Amino acid sequence: MTSHYSTREEESASPPVALPIALPLSPISLKPSSDPVVDFLQSLGLRPNDGSWSKDCEQWKVIPLTPSQLHQLEQLSSDPVLEGYFKFELQARFDLDRSGSCMLVRMAKAPHEFLISALSHEIKRQLEAIGNDQTTTMVLRENARGIKELRHTTLNLPGSQRSPDNSFQHASAVQPDVVLEVASSQHEKCLKKIAREYLATTAGRIHVVIGVKLYSGATKAAKISV
């Protein structure tokens, strides 16, 4: 009897067995949390992968803006959410044209980016060669060594805000000396307008604008204008 009682006591002292209980799962959100900046950009029609962008090597899209929209974009121009949305969601750059009350959105595709990279590499190679050329003057060598690449930058010009495809600036300059812009053949007129604006509104501080017209289709060609 004693042994039997002791066993029951030990059994009663054993910890209870945990039974598996199915807890209700938290609801999964299929839509990311809303952000006022993202909502504003999407209200302008800037939605990634919605079929509104063509399959050209580069699509330039002009979006008309009301005065209040233009003012809001100017206030948000350096906002990290806006910069991240354009860089990662849209994979694009944008310009603001205050005189025309519009935004120019430039969707960069692989051929476009490859050409920018190749041209930029060649410019840097030649600058390095000039900087090391002992047959030239010391002033020329020092100037070449002082020029650096500014791949992603924003230029505030009178009447507009531009984000060139690439630019090169001397350490002593307040604005880039050389600007590089690449566009598809459909936007040659827009490319010429932007080039004139760079030269005319900076009082000559931007010395050279390199414009590249990239043809799509079977031609696989490009035209460079300086």
Order of alpha helices (4+ residues) and beta strands (2+ residues): alpha-alpha-beta-alpha-alpha-beta-beta-alpha-alpha-beta-beta-beta-beta-beta-alpha-beta-beta
